[in-house]
């Protein structure tokens, strides 16, 4: 399409709002780098927008959840808890960091679902009792293997 007043070639891209790209020829309009040509008006804007949306999806797809556990009798109990959490299939993307010190442990995990689901799965084993959970943290007390959960 040619713009009547200037005689320049115009490429009309259907966006909201519409974007007009100018050049002396179609090739210049599409391949040029000035402010009114494709690279500046469409490509740069679309690529930046695409990466922002992709970043939002990635952050939305998984987030970090901090799981702290207290009352552990030893490091082996922490390692058993770690393996249990690591092997949870629903939404678990992996362990980001871990720390153990004198009966207390902290796991930071990547998780895609609501932390309530993770807390429920952890508490399914009778030796773990959930004392608190919110969007990004879960607090667990180790109560030992002899504790039975009544359903």
N, CA, C and O of each residue as an XYZ file, in Angstrom:
604
protein
N       0.860     -1.157      0.000
C       0.000      0.000      0.000
C       0.914      1.230      0.000
O       1.949      1.232      0.667
N       0.553      2.232     -0.715
C       1.324      3.479     -0.784
C       0.527      4.583     -0.131
O      -0.669      4.730     -0.381
N       1.185      5.354      0.701
C       0.521      6.471      1.355
C       0.409      7.625      0.365
O       1.397      8.021     -0.253
N      -0.790      8.155      0.220
C      -1.075      9.167     -0.793
C      -0.247     10.440     -0.645
O       0.280     10.938     -1.640
N      -0.118     10.981      0.562
C       0.515     12.280      0.743
C       2.027     12.258      0.535
O       2.583     13.201     -0.028
N       2.700     11.200      0.978
C       4.159     11.193      0.914
C       4.704     10.349     -0.228
O       5.856     10.526     -0.624
N       3.915      9.451     -0.758
C       4.375      8.574     -1.816
C       5.247      7.432     -1.310
O       5.794      6.674     -2.111
N       5.382      7.298      0.004
C       6.182      6.220      0.573
C       5.377      4.934      0.640
O       4.150      4.947      0.736
N       6.093      3.836      0.588
C       5.461      2.524      0.764
C       5.147      2.358      2.255
O       5.960      2.686      3.119
N       3.958      1.846      2.526
C       3.522      1.681      3.910
C       3.096      0.240      4.103
O       2.321     -0.298      3.311
N       3.604     -0.389      5.159
C       3.200     -1.745      5.519
C       2.254     -1.617      6.705
O       2.630     -1.049      7.730
N       1.054     -2.126      6.587
C       0.067     -2.028      7.647
C       0.074     -3.337      8.427
O      -0.192     -4.399      7.863
N       0.372     -3.268      9.706
C       0.402     -4.442     10.569
C      -0.802     -4.365     11.490
O      -0.989     -3.366     12.184
N      -1.616     -5.404     11.502
C      -2.814     -5.369     12.333
C      -2.452     -5.719     13.768
O      -2.261     -6.881     14.126
N      -2.366     -4.684     14.560
C      -2.162     -4.817     15.995
C      -3.147     -3.893     16.664
O      -3.919     -3.212     15.990
N      -3.133     -3.862     17.942
C      -4.012     -2.972     18.676
C      -3.155     -2.046     19.505
O      -2.624     -2.527     20.506
N      -2.963     -0.817     19.219
C      -3.451     -0.055     18.068
C      -2.634     -0.401     16.823
O      -1.551     -0.975     16.943
N      -3.135     -0.061     15.626
C      -2.428     -0.378     14.384
C      -1.055      0.306     14.318
O      -0.868      1.401     14.850
N      -0.114     -0.351     13.663
C       1.240      0.179     13.507
C       1.493      0.383     12.021
O       1.265     -0.522     11.219
N       1.964      1.572     11.652
C       2.339      1.864     10.273
C       3.855      1.879     10.183
O       4.535      2.487     11.010
N       4.376      1.204      9.166
C       5.813      1.131      8.952
C       6.109      1.809      7.629
O       5.490      1.490      6.614
N       7.070      2.760      7.630
C       7.345      3.566      6.449
C       8.699      3.214      5.836
O       9.611      2.754      6.523
N       8.803      3.442      4.527
C      10.058      3.321      3.813
C       9.857      3.730      2.368
O       8.721      3.789      1.896
N      10.953      4.019      1.645
C      10.847      4.368      0.227
C      10.492      3.152     -0.610
O       9.984      3.279     -1.724
N      10.760      1.981     -0.069
C      10.389      0.737     -0.749
C       9.941     -0.244      0.328
O      10.161     -0.012      1.517
N       9.319     -1.327     -0.086
C       8.885     -2.353      0.855
C      10.102     -2.944      1.578
O      10.050     -3.220      2.776
N      11.190     -3.131      0.836
C      12.402     -3.688      1.437
C      12.955     -2.757      2.517
O      13.348     -3.213      3.591
N      12.985     -1.465      2.233
C      13.483     -0.516      3.226
C      12.554     -0.466      4.444
O      13.029     -0.370      5.576
N      11.247     -0.529      4.225
C      10.294     -0.505      5.342
C      10.485     -1.710      6.257
O      10.401     -1.590      7.479
N      10.744     -2.881      5.654
C      10.873     -4.107      6.441
C      12.283     -4.277      6.992
O      12.442     -4.702      8.137
N      13.301     -3.958      6.216
C      14.690     -4.226      6.621
C      15.401     -3.044      7.248
O      16.469     -3.218      7.834
N      14.847     -1.857      7.146
C      15.516     -0.667      7.672
C      15.506     -0.612      9.186
O      14.757     -1.334      9.845
N      16.354      0.260      9.731
C      16.485      0.377     11.183
C      16.095      1.737     11.729
O      16.371      2.019     12.895
N      15.472      2.580     10.946
C      15.083      3.885     11.478
C      13.836      3.736     12.342
O      13.228      2.666     12.386
N      13.458      4.811     13.027
C      12.371      4.737     14.009
C      11.014      4.360     13.425
O      10.158      3.867     14.159
N      10.788      4.575     12.129
C       9.493      4.258     11.522
C       9.515      2.970     10.703
O       8.613      2.742      9.897
N      10.504      2.143     10.890
C      10.604      0.923     10.115
C      10.433     -0.303     11.011
O      10.409     -0.203     12.238
N      10.315     -1.446     10.367
C       9.921     -2.683     11.021
C      10.743     -3.014     12.266
O      10.171     -3.344     13.305
N      12.068     -2.932     12.183
C      12.923     -3.316     13.307
C      12.569     -2.544     14.579
O      12.505     -3.123     15.663
N      12.341     -1.253     14.444
C      12.056     -0.417     15.610
C      10.599     -0.462     16.033
O      10.296     -0.516     17.224
N       9.698     -0.441     15.061
C       8.270     -0.322     15.377
C       7.610     -1.641     15.751
O       6.664     -1.653     16.539
N       8.093     -2.757     15.196
C       7.420     -4.035     15.426
C       8.349     -5.058     16.078
O       8.064     -5.547     17.171
N       9.457     -5.383     15.413
C      10.306     -6.478     15.867
C      10.813     -6.262     17.293
O      10.681     -7.153     18.131
N      11.380     -5.112     17.575
C      11.936     -4.843     18.902
C      10.838     -4.906     19.965
O      11.024     -5.492     21.031
N       9.695     -4.297     19.658
C       8.580     -4.278     20.601
C       8.035     -5.686     20.827
O       7.781     -6.077     21.966
N       7.854     -6.452     19.743
C       7.330     -7.814     19.874
C       8.291     -8.721     20.636
O       7.861     -9.504     21.483
N       9.571     -8.625     20.346
C      10.554     -9.474     21.028
C      10.597     -9.148     22.520
O      10.604    -10.058     23.349
N      10.625     -7.869     22.867
C      10.626     -7.492     24.284
C       9.362     -7.976     24.984
O       9.418     -8.495     26.099
N       8.233     -7.803     24.324
C       6.968     -8.251     24.890
C       6.939     -9.771     25.037
O       6.473    -10.295     26.048
N       7.438    -10.470     24.026
C       7.499    -11.931     24.067
C       8.330    -12.407     25.258
O       7.900    -13.301     25.987
N       9.523    -11.820     25.471
C      10.389    -12.245     26.576
C       9.771    -11.927     27.928
O       9.933    -12.699     28.873
N       9.067    -10.808     28.041
C       8.392    -10.473     29.297
C       7.320    -11.501     29.622
O       7.210    -11.959     30.760
N       6.526    -11.861     28.612
C       5.470    -12.858     28.824
C       6.053    -14.226     29.151
O       5.537    -14.928     30.020
N       7.111    -14.605     28.472
C       7.764    -15.888     28.737
C       8.322    -15.911     30.154
O       8.223    -16.927     30.843
N       8.898    -14.816     30.588
C       9.423    -14.716     31.948
C       8.298    -14.848     32.971
O       8.459    -15.520     33.989
N       7.151    -14.204     32.701
C       6.000    -14.319     33.599
C       5.530    -15.764     33.688
O       5.238    -16.261     34.776
N       5.455    -16.436     32.545
C       5.027    -17.842     32.536
C       5.988    -18.713     33.321
O       5.556    -19.585     34.075
N       7.276    -18.494     33.157
C       8.264    -19.290     33.882
C       8.133    -19.081     35.380
O       8.162    -20.037     36.154
N       7.985    -17.805     35.791
C       7.827    -17.535     37.215
C       6.517    -18.097     37.727
O       6.445    -18.584     38.855
N       5.472    -18.033     36.897
C       4.184    -18.560     37.300
C       4.211    -20.080     37.341
O       3.559    -20.701     38.180
N       4.965    -20.667     36.433
C       5.008    -22.118     36.341
C       5.655    -22.752     37.562
O       5.247    -23.839     37.971
N       6.642    -22.112     38.150
C       7.231    -22.637     39.371
C       7.766    -21.486     40.205
O       8.097    -20.419     39.690
N       7.840    -21.728     41.489
C       8.344    -20.715     42.412
C       9.077    -21.440     43.532
O       9.002    -22.663     43.650
N       9.779    -20.677     44.343
C      10.474    -21.317     45.453
C       9.552    -21.376     46.664
O       8.824    -20.433     46.972
N       9.613    -22.510     47.332
C       8.888    -22.724     48.581
C       9.921    -23.174     49.608
O      10.697    -24.096     49.359
N       9.922    -22.521     50.750
C      10.862    -22.843     51.827
C      10.171    -23.794     52.802
O       9.111    -23.478     53.342
N      10.774    -24.950     53.020
C      10.236    -25.945     53.945
C      11.203    -26.052     55.115
O      12.354    -26.454     54.941
N      10.741    -25.695     56.295
C      11.603    -25.844     57.473
C      11.043    -26.964     58.338
O       9.831    -27.078     58.523
N      11.949    -27.794     58.868
C      11.553    -28.920     59.710
C      12.357    -28.865     60.998
O      13.568    -28.646     60.978
N      11.679    -29.065     62.108
C      12.318    -29.045     63.424
C      12.070    -30.385     64.116
O      11.168    -31.137     63.747
N      12.896    -30.662     65.131
C      12.712    -31.874     65.937
C      13.337    -33.121     65.348
O      13.001    -34.233     65.757
N      14.228    -32.961     64.411
C      14.876    -34.132     63.802
C      15.890    -34.733     64.769
O      16.659    -34.000     65.390
N      15.900    -36.076     64.906
C      16.833    -36.697     65.845
C      18.288    -36.679     65.366
O      19.213    -36.676     66.178
N      18.485    -36.668     64.042
C      19.849    -36.708     63.507
C      19.843    -36.329     62.027
O      18.791    -36.092     61.434
N      21.033    -36.278     61.450
C      21.180    -35.903     60.043
C      20.536    -36.929     59.116
O      20.018    -36.561     58.061
N      20.557    -38.208     59.487
C      19.927    -39.249     58.658
C      18.422    -39.023     58.512
O      17.857    -39.265     57.446
N      17.777    -38.562     59.581
C      16.339    -38.258     59.509
C      16.094    -37.093     58.551
O      15.105    -37.084     57.819
N      17.000    -36.106     58.559
C      16.878    -34.993     57.615
C      17.044    -35.493     56.180
O      16.289    -35.097     55.292
N      18.028    -36.360     55.952
C      18.254    -36.888     54.610
C      17.053    -37.714     54.137
O      16.715    -37.679     52.954
N      16.407    -38.455     55.041
C      15.200    -39.217     54.677
C      14.077    -38.257     54.301
O      13.349    -38.497     53.338
N      13.933    -37.159     55.066
C      12.926    -36.142     54.749
C      13.217    -35.509     53.396
O      12.311    -35.317     52.585
N      14.480    -35.188     53.156
C      14.909    -34.602     51.888
C      14.544    -35.511     50.718
O      13.996    -35.049     49.717
N      14.844    -36.787     50.842
C      14.535    -37.735     49.765
C      13.029    -37.855     49.545
O      12.564    -37.940     48.409
N      12.269    -37.860     50.646
C      10.809    -37.921     50.537
C      10.282    -36.722     49.755
O       9.473    -36.886     48.842
N      10.734    -35.519     50.104
C      10.286    -34.302     49.423
C      10.752    -34.308     47.970
O       9.983    -33.981     47.067
N      11.999    -34.676     47.749
C      12.567    -34.691     46.398
C      11.776    -35.608     45.453
O      11.653    -35.318     44.263
N      11.249    -36.699     45.980
C      10.548    -37.679     45.150
C       9.050    -37.429     45.004
O       8.343    -38.247     44.416
N       8.560    -36.312     45.531
C       7.148    -35.965     45.335
C       6.949    -35.625     43.860
O       7.646    -34.774     43.309
N       6.003    -36.290     43.239
C       5.809    -36.129     41.791
C       4.960    -34.907     41.434
O       5.242    -34.238     40.440
N       3.950    -34.609     42.209
C       3.020    -33.531     41.879
C       3.665    -32.164     42.041
O       3.812    -31.676     43.161
N       4.051    -31.545     40.939
C       4.526    -30.173     40.953
C       5.958    -29.938     41.371
O       6.434    -28.805     41.292
N       6.664    -30.962     41.812
C       8.035    -30.773     42.296
C       8.988    -30.609     41.121
O       9.039    -31.457     40.230
N       9.741    -29.518     41.123
C      10.731    -29.255     40.073
C      12.151    -29.456     40.565
O      13.090    -29.394     39.772
N      12.329    -29.698     41.864
C      13.662    -29.971     42.382
C      14.009    -29.146     43.598
O      13.331    -28.177     43.939
N      15.081    -29.558     44.238
C      15.581    -28.876     45.424
C      16.591    -27.822     44.997
O      17.530    -28.112     44.256
N      16.391    -26.603     45.470
C      17.278    -25.488     45.147
C      18.414    -25.415     46.166
O      19.573    -25.237     45.793
N      18.084    -25.551     47.444
C      19.109    -25.516     48.486
C      18.633    -26.314     49.687
O      17.445    -26.599     49.840
N      19.596    -26.670     50.540
C      19.268    -27.413     51.755
C      20.264    -27.046     52.847
O      21.411    -26.689     52.577
N      19.787    -27.146     54.102
C      20.650    -26.846     55.236
C      20.160    -27.636     56.438
O      18.957    -27.723     56.679
N      21.092    -28.213     57.194
C      20.762    -28.947     58.414
C      21.688    -28.503     59.530
O      22.891    -28.344     59.326
N      21.114    -28.301     60.728
C      21.924    -27.926     61.882
C      21.193    -28.321     63.161
O      20.123    -27.789     63.455
N      21.764    -29.250     63.918
C      21.293    -29.618     65.258
C      19.785    -29.835     65.354
O      19.111    -29.169     66.139
N      19.260    -30.755     64.569
C      17.847    -31.101     64.657
C      16.905    -30.259     63.824
O      15.705    -30.533     63.785
N      17.422    -29.246     63.160
C      16.594    -28.373     62.318
C      17.100    -28.416     60.887
O      18.306    -28.422     60.640
N      16.173    -28.445     59.958
C      16.556    -28.446     58.551
C      15.710    -27.494     57.740
O      14.570    -27.194     58.093
N      16.284    -27.021     56.647
C      15.561    -26.149     55.719
C      15.822    -26.635     54.310
O      16.969    -26.813     53.901
N      14.749    -26.847     53.574
C      14.824    -27.159     52.149
C      14.164    -26.024     51.392
O      13.097    -25.554     51.787
N      14.776    -25.581     50.319
C      14.138    -24.648     49.401
C      13.943    -25.406     48.102
O      14.899    -25.914     47.515
N      12.692    -25.477     47.659
C      12.358    -26.266     46.475
C      11.679    -25.400     45.426
O      11.125    -24.349     45.748
N      11.721    -25.841     44.167
C      10.935    -25.234     43.090
C       9.653    -26.058     42.994
O       9.700    -27.282     42.880
N       8.507    -25.376     43.042
C       7.221    -26.070     43.075
C       6.219    -25.321     42.209
O       6.203    -24.090     42.202
N       5.375    -26.057     41.472
C       4.450    -25.422     40.529
C       3.024    -25.299     41.046
O       2.258    -24.475     40.547
N       2.663    -26.091     42.022
C       1.278    -26.091     42.504
C       1.145    -25.228     43.761
O       2.107    -24.592     44.193
N      -0.057    -25.214     44.340
C      -0.267    -24.504     45.599
C       0.533    -25.207     46.695
O       0.607    -26.436     46.726
N       1.127    -24.427     47.587
C       1.928    -25.023     48.654
C       1.064    -25.865     49.593
O       1.586    -26.739     50.285
N      -0.236    -25.620     49.626
C      -1.151    -26.455     50.410
C      -1.053    -27.912     49.962
O      -1.067    -28.820     50.793
N      -0.955    -28.137     48.646
C      -0.834    -29.506     48.141
C       0.458    -30.148     48.618
O       0.467    -31.309     49.025
N       1.545    -29.396     48.568
C       2.829    -29.909     49.031
C       2.764    -30.225     50.522
O       3.245    -31.271     50.956
N       2.176    -29.334     51.299
C       2.041    -29.565     52.745
C       1.210    -30.818     53.022
O       1.548    -31.606     53.905
N       0.135    -30.999     52.274
C      -0.716    -32.181     52.462
C       0.026    -33.467     52.150
O      -0.116    -34.465     52.856
N       0.824    -33.438     51.083
C       1.591    -34.630     50.709
C       2.645    -34.933     51.771
O       2.850    -36.094     52.126
N       3.314    -33.900     52.278
C       4.321    -34.109     53.321
C       3.673    -34.714     54.561
O       4.205    -35.661     55.139
N       2.530    -34.174     54.971
C       1.870    -34.636     56.191
C       1.234    -36.022     56.029
O       0.836    -36.640     57.016
N       1.142    -36.499     54.812
C       0.604    -37.841     54.578
C       1.423    -38.882     55.334
O       0.870    -39.866     55.828
N       2.727    -38.675     55.427
C       3.573    -39.562     56.227
C       3.381    -39.196     57.686
O       3.470    -38.025     58.054
N       3.120    -40.180     58.505
C       2.747    -39.924     59.902
C       3.855    -39.306     60.747
O       3.563    -38.722     61.790
N       5.107    -39.415     60.337
C       6.171    -38.831     61.159
C       6.329    -37.322     60.972
O       7.136    -36.705     61.668
N       5.574    -36.710     60.042
C       5.673    -35.269     59.804
C       4.347    -34.595     60.108
O       3.294    -35.061     59.672
N       4.395    -33.510     60.849
C       3.206    -32.742     61.206
C       3.399    -31.305     60.719
O       4.385    -30.658     61.074
N       2.466    -30.805     59.912
C       2.521    -29.435     59.401
C       1.978    -28.493     60.476
O       0.866    -28.689     60.966
N       2.748    -27.483     60.840
C       2.285    -26.498     61.828
C       1.860    -25.189     61.182
O       1.084    -24.430     61.763
N       2.371    -24.919     59.974
C       2.024    -23.677     59.275
C       2.368    -23.834     57.799
O       3.343    -24.496     57.442
N       1.558    -23.218     56.953
C       1.923    -23.120     55.533
C       1.285    -21.874     54.945
O       0.188    -21.471     55.331
N       1.997    -21.276     54.007
C       1.447    -20.189     53.213
C       2.004    -20.340     51.804
O       2.575    -21.380     51.475
N       1.848    -19.332     50.980
C       2.198    -19.430     49.557
C       3.641    -19.845     49.337
O       3.931    -20.590     48.401
N       4.567    -19.369     50.195
C       5.973    -19.638     49.936
C       6.729    -20.308     51.073
O       7.956    -20.392     51.021
N       6.031    -20.786     52.098
C       6.733    -21.487     53.172
C       5.841    -22.541     53.820
O       4.615    -22.432     53.847
N       6.515    -23.565     54.340
C       5.846    -24.651     55.061
C       6.698    -24.954     56.282
O       7.916    -25.097     56.171
N       6.061    -25.052     57.459
C       6.761    -25.423     58.683
C       6.316    -26.819     59.089
O       5.123    -27.116     59.150
N       7.299    -27.670     59.365
C       7.046    -29.080     59.669
C       7.710    -29.420     60.998
O       8.792    -28.921     61.310
N       7.049    -30.277     61.779
C       7.635    -30.824     62.997
C       7.782    -32.331     62.785
O       6.845    -33.013     62.371
N       8.972    -32.823     63.077
C       9.208    -34.272     63.024
C       8.684    -34.859     64.327
O       9.143    -34.486     65.407
N       7.718    -35.781     64.230
C       7.121    -36.377     65.436
C       7.528    -37.831     65.618
O       7.130    -38.454     66.603
N       8.291    -38.379     64.720
C       8.780    -39.748     64.854
C       7.907    -40.761     64.165
O       6.777    -40.471     63.772
N       8.447    -41.959     64.023
C       7.745    -43.011     63.276
C       6.600    -43.632     64.047
O       5.699    -44.210     63.439
N       6.606    -43.529     65.385
C       5.557    -44.187     66.160
C       4.230    -43.439     66.133
O       3.201    -44.010     66.495
N       4.228    -42.192     65.718
C       3.012    -41.385     65.676
C       2.085    -41.863     64.575
O       2.526    -42.032     63.439
N       0.840    -42.080     64.870
C      -0.159    -42.504     63.879
C      -1.097    -41.367     63.572
O      -1.551    -40.674     64.483
N      -1.393    -41.162     62.318
C      -2.331    -40.129     61.898
C      -3.723    -40.744     61.822
O      -3.908    -41.769     61.167
N      -4.697    -40.135     62.479
C      -6.067    -40.633     62.383
C      -6.791    -39.899     61.278
O      -6.719    -38.674     61.180
N      -7.486    -40.648     60.450
C      -8.195    -40.057     59.315
C      -9.679    -40.161     59.525
O     -10.455    -39.719     58.678
